[in-house]
Amino acid sequence: MDENNNISIKYFGNENTKIILGDAIIAMKEIEDKSVDLIFVDPPYNIGKNFNGKRDKWDKDEDYLKWCYEWIDLCVKILKTTGSIYVMTSTQFMPYFDIYLRNKLTILSRLVWYYDSSGVQAKRYYGSMYEPILYCIKDKNHYTFNANNILVEAKTGAKRKLIDYRKNPPQVYNSEKVPGNVWEFPRVRYRMDEYEEHPTQKPIVLLERIIKASSNKNDLILDPFSGSFTTSFVAKQLGRRSIGIELQEDYVKIGLRRLDIQKEYNGQNLKKEPRCFEKNINEQQGKLVLFNQ
């Protein structure tokens, strides 16, 4: 994948919700050191995905890792001492990320985002049905983790009603708990309301858990590879400030529309295009109106 380091940087939005069109490494060098509370990183995975005509595939794995280590260093530099960072990549490259990051930050959790598959993924090996996430902090004694904001059902207490006889008097186990490190959320599908034209769009529920847990109101959140701008969208919904960086102009247009920053871009209306099934519904409704007239 050819990262164009000569691309100019363009800024949109305001201090609360900012979009940057340009190369992530160049853009992050302009961000103040120790100024960001939470960073979510979902970079190209170097597995050949098609991003609007550009493949996320480097000639050598070493080149990919060298590029990744550069933006990781920048993330560490601009992250507050009390900040947190969540980093994703493919299963085959996560071990390299893990080793590199554990020498710079404290890795609190190694998370698994698990999802079901709508079809057969592989016939000659075991298909991948999860993506790994590293949850890291700078200071293990001072960081944000809002446990009460992300509680989930604890089946031991909520459904099975098991009794904890170690307590006096004995009582039913708690009905809620902090989530474990395996998160089951469905991938974004074509018919979902949140769907955008992006091949690796992350679901809103995934970012909601991360942002609720590891940030507070008015905190600054950074996503260096924003794609469909889900991170910025959720940040805005939850009253956080955000910076979203994206290299491709077409994806920036998604962000401008989704975050309600602009209605037009270079004379182009940024209205979301109807999907195939929505067009069919509109056509059927139009025919019904004509029939009833």
C-alpha positions as semicolon CSV with decimal commas, in nm:
position;residue;x (nm);y (nm);z (nm)
1;M;0,000;0,000;0,000
2;D;0,144;0,334;-0,102
3;E;0,105;0,590;0,175
4;N;0,138;0,932;0,014
5;N;0,332;1,145;0,261
6;N;0,314;1,447;0,030
7;I;-0,062;1,488;0,062
8;S;-0,173;1,826;0,195
9;I;-0,358;1,848;0,525
10;K;-0,711;1,990;0,532
11;Y;-0,915;2,063;0,843
12;F;-1,292;2,057;0,888
13;G;-1,529;2,106;1,179
14;N;-1,444;2,282;1,503
15;E;-1,258;2,233;1,829
16;N;-1,521;1,990;1,956
17;T;-1,552;1,773;1,646
18;K;-1,259;1,795;1,405
19;I;-1,193;1,603;1,082
20;I;-0,850;1,600;0,921
21;L;-0,804;1,494;0,560
22;G;-0,449;1,373;0,518
23;D;-0,182;1,123;0,615
24;A;-0,217;1,011;0,977
25;I;0,153;1,032;1,058
26;I;0,183;1,386;0,925
27;A;-0,139;1,495;1,097
28;M;-0,045;1,344;1,434
29;K;0,283;1,533;1,435
30;E;0,073;1,850;1,456
31;I;-0,117;1,735;1,766
32;E;0,011;1,861;2,101
33;D;0,204;1,615;2,316
34;K;0,007;1,457;2,604
35;S;-0,318;1,621;2,493
36;V;-0,541;1,323;2,404
37;D;-0,742;1,128;2,662
38;L;-0,835;0,824;2,453
39;I;-0,705;0,685;2,123
40;F;-0,882;0,416;1,922
41;V;-0,669;0,277;1,639
42;D;-0,813;0,058;1,364
43;P;-0,539;0,074;1,098
44;P;-0,512;-0,108;0,766
45;Y;-0,438;-0,473;0,847
46;N;-0,200;-0,548;0,557
47;I;-0,424;-0,831;0,436
48;G;-0,525;-0,694;0,095
49;K;-0,859;-0,527;0,172
50;N;-0,986;-0,296;-0,100
51;F;-1,029;0,057;0,029
52;N;-1,196;0,241;-0,254
53;G;-0,950;0,106;-0,512
54;K;-0,644;0,102;-0,286
55;R;-0,522;-0,227;-0,140
56;D;-0,393;-0,238;0,216
57;K;-0,097;-0,453;0,125
58;W;0,268;-0,362;0,168
59;D;0,544;-0,523;-0,040
60;K;0,709;-0,660;0,273
61;D;0,573;-0,732;0,620
62;E;0,875;-0,549;0,759
63;D;0,764;-0,234;0,577
64;Y;0,417;-0,261;0,724
65;L;0,551;-0,305;1,077
66;K;0,795;-0,016;1,036
67;W;0,504;0,207;0,935
68;C;0,294;0,082;1,227
69;Y;0,570;0,141;1,480
70;E;0,594;0,500;1,358
71;W;0,229;0,582;1,425
72;I;0,235;0,385;1,750
73;D;0,521;0,603;1,875
74;L;0,324;0,915;1,783
75;C;0,016;0,784;1,963
76;V;0,220;0,724;2,279
77;K;0,366;1,074;2,251
78;I;0,033;1,258;2,225
79;L;-0,153;1,041;2,478
80;K;-0,203;1,197;2,819
81;T;-0,028;1,038;3,117
82;T;-0,375;0,933;3,240
83;G;-0,488;0,829;2,891
84;S;-0,585;0,497;2,732
85;I;-0,533;0,349;2,387
86;Y;-0,713;0,063;2,214
87;V;-0,525;-0,086;1,918
88;M;-0,653;-0,331;1,658
89;T;-0,485;-0,521;1,376
90;S;-0,504;-0,862;1,210
91;T;-0,447;-1,179;1,412
92;Q;-0,117;-1,245;1,231
93;F;0,032;-0,904;1,316
94;M;-0,105;-0,858;1,668
95;P;0,186;-1,049;1,832
96;Y;0,429;-0,790;1,690
97;F;0,210;-0,506;1,818
98;D;0,187;-0,672;2,159
99;I;0,562;-0,706;2,202
100;Y;0,628;-0,353;2,078
101;L;0,360;-0,189;2,294
102;R;0,437;-0,375;2,617
103;N;0,776;-0,199;2,623
104;K;0,610;0,144;2,604
105;L;0,277;0,108;2,786
106;T;0,098;-0,118;3,030
107;I;-0,128;-0,366;2,852
108;L;-0,425;-0,414;3,084
109;S;-0,635;-0,642;2,863
110;R;-0,607;-0,842;2,545
111;L;-0,957;-0,826;2,404
112;V;-1,131;-1,039;2,144
113;W;-1,411;-0,894;1,933
114;Y;-1,605;-1,204;1,829
115;Y;-1,871;-1,211;1,559
116;D;-2,072;-1,477;1,383
117;S;-2,045;-1,539;1,010
118;S;-2,332;-1,543;0,764
119;G;-2,161;-1,800;0,545
120;V;-1,871;-2,042;0,507
121;Q;-1,543;-1,854;0,539
122;A;-1,297;-2,136;0,478
123;K;-1,290;-2,499;0,366
124;R;-0,925;-2,600;0,406
125;Y;-0,850;-2,425;0,738
126;Y;-1,031;-2,262;1,033
127;G;-1,185;-1,932;0,929
128;S;-1,127;-1,618;1,132
129;M;-1,426;-1,504;1,336
130;Y;-1,268;-1,252;1,566
131;E;-1,041;-0,949;1,572
132;P;-0,793;-0,879;1,854
133;I;-0,775;-0,551;2,045
134;L;-0,505;-0,437;2,288
135;Y;-0,620;-0,213;2,573
136;C;-0,322;-0,013;2,704
137;I;-0,257;0,269;2,949
138;K;0,039;0,488;3,045
139;D;0,001;0,497;3,423
140;K;-0,149;0,186;3,588
141;N;-0,224;0,390;3,901
142;H;-0,405;0,676;3,728
143;Y;-0,637;0,611;3,434
144;T;-1,007;0,632;3,349
145;F;-1,219;0,320;3,371
146;N;-1,591;0,380;3,426
147;A;-1,692;0,027;3,522
148;N;-2,048;0,121;3,616
149;N;-2,112;0,263;3,269
150;I;-2,053;-0,065;3,087
151;L;-2,204;-0,330;3,312
152;V;-2,354;-0,636;3,146
153;E;-2,573;-0,919;3,268
154;A;-2,408;-1,170;3,502
155;K;-2,594;-1,491;3,429
156;T;-2,481;-1,653;3,754
157;G;-2,701;-1,413;3,948
158;A;-2,948;-1,281;3,692
159;K;-3,061;-1,613;3,543
160;R;-2,918;-1,903;3,741
161;K;-2,979;-1,740;4,081
162;L;-2,683;-1,921;4,235
163;I;-2,619;-1,856;4,604
164;D;-2,289;-1,733;4,743
165;Y;-2,267;-1,922;5,073
166;R;-1,941;-1,753;5,167
167;K;-2,136;-1,444;5,267
168;N;-2,325;-1,409;5,594
169;P;-2,611;-1,429;5,539
170;P;-2,583;-1,618;5,205
171;Q;-2,711;-1,421;4,906
172;V;-2,759;-1,446;4,533
173;Y;-2,460;-1,353;4,318
174;N;-2,464;-1,012;4,152
175;S;-2,686;-0,976;3,845
176;E;-2,442;-0,738;3,671
177;K;-2,069;-0,742;3,603
178;V;-1,793;-0,570;3,409
179;P;-1,760;-0,737;3,066
180;G;-1,492;-1,000;3,020
181;N;-1,232;-0,982;2,745
182;V;-1,445;-1,156;2,479
183;W;-1,695;-0,915;2,326
184;E;-1,967;-1,050;2,101
185;F;-2,101;-0,782;1,870
186;P;-2,231;-0,837;1,515
187;R;-2,038;-0,690;1,226
188;V;-2,199;-0,403;1,037
189;R;-2,415;-0,548;0,763
190;Y;-2,556;-0,390;0,449
191;R;-2,913;-0,368;0,580
192;M;-2,820;-0,210;0,914
193;D;-2,919;0,154;0,961
194;E;-2,562;0,246;1,054
195;Y;-2,411;0,093;0,738
196;E;-2,175;0,312;0,532
197;E;-1,979;0,240;0,215
198;H;-1,664;0,120;0,390
199;P;-1,516;-0,234;0,390
200;T;-1,407;-0,248;0,756
201;Q;-1,668;-0,039;0,935
202;K;-1,675;-0,099;1,309
203;P;-2,012;-0,121;1,491
204;I;-2,143;0,160;1,707
205;V;-2,186;-0,073;2,006
206;L;-1,816;-0,160;2,003
207;L;-1,711;0,205;2,022
208;E;-1,979;0,286;2,276
209;R;-1,831;0,039;2,522
210;I;-1,476;0,167;2,469
211;I;-1,563;0,535;2,491
212;K;-1,795;0,497;2,790
213;A;-1,535;0,293;2,978
214;S;-1,221;0,492;2,904
215;S;-1,327;0,855;2,878
216;N;-1,543;1,120;3,042
217;K;-1,756;1,408;2,916
218;N;-1,553;1,667;2,720
219;D;-1,248;1,437;2,696
220;L;-1,057;1,441;2,368
221;I;-1,068;1,123;2,158
222;L;-0,850;1,051;1,856
223;D;-0,902;0,802;1,573
224;P;-0,603;0,821;1,332
225;F;-0,765;0,593;1,069
226;S;-1,124;0,704;1,087
227;G;-1,273;0,525;0,786
228;S;-1,650;0,557;0,833
229;F;-1,598;0,787;1,136
230;T;-1,782;0,567;1,384
231;T;-1,545;0,674;1,664
232;S;-1,616;1,043;1,607
233;F;-1,989;0,976;1,567
234;V;-2,013;0,794;1,901
235;A;-1,788;1,050;2,071
236;K;-2,021;1,329;1,964
237;Q;-2,329;1,135;2,080
238;L;-2,168;1,085;2,423
239;G;-2,054;1,446;2,468
240;R;-1,685;1,394;2,398
241;R;-1,456;1,598;2,175
242;S;-1,291;1,418;1,885
243;I;-1,028;1,431;1,614
244;G;-1,077;1,196;1,320
245;I;-0,800;1,157;1,062
246;E;-0,860;0,997;0,724
247;L;-0,643;0,972;0,411
248;Q;-0,916;0,917;0,152
249;E;-1,142;1,201;0,048
250;D;-1,446;0,980;-0,016
251;Y;-1,439;0,856;0,342
252;V;-1,394;1,209;0,475
253;K;-1,718;1,296;0,296
254;I;-1,888;1,021;0,497
255;G;-1,756;1,183;0,814
256;L;-1,865;1,531;0,715
257;R;-2,219;1,407;0,655
258;R;-2,237;1,166;0,946
259;L;-2,114;1,427;1,196
260;D;-2,334;1,696;1,043
261;I;-2,036;1,922;0,975
262;Q;-2,118;2,002;0,613
263;K;-2,410;1,944;0,378
264;E;-2,197;1,985;0,064
265;Y;-1,838;1,920;-0,040
266;N;-1,692;2,091;-0,347
267;G;-2,045;2,143;-0,477
268;Q;-2,146;1,780;-0,413
269;N;-2,452;1,708;-0,199
270;L;-2,345;1,482;0,088
271;K;-2,686;1,319;0,129
272;K;-2,662;0,947;0,195
273;E;-2,739;0,742;-0,114
274;P;-3,027;0,492;-0,076
275;R;-2,932;0,125;-0,077
276;C;-3,073;-0,123;-0,329
277;F;-3,355;-0,245;-0,107
278;E;-3,444;0,114;-0,014
279;K;-3,468;0,204;-0,384
280;N;-3,703;-0,089;-0,438
281;I;-3,920;0,020;-0,145
282;N;-3,934;0,376;-0,278
283;E;-4,025;0,251;-0,624
284;Q;-4,303;0,033;-0,483
285;Q;-4,438;0,321;-0,275
286;G;-4,431;0,544;-0,582
287;K;-4,625;0,291;-0,784
288;L;-4,877;0,255;-0,500
289;V;-4,933;0,632;-0,494
290;L;-4,994;0,638;-0,869
291;F;-5,232;0,341;-0,841
292;N;-5,435;0,512;-0,566
293;Q;-5,465;0,835;-0,761
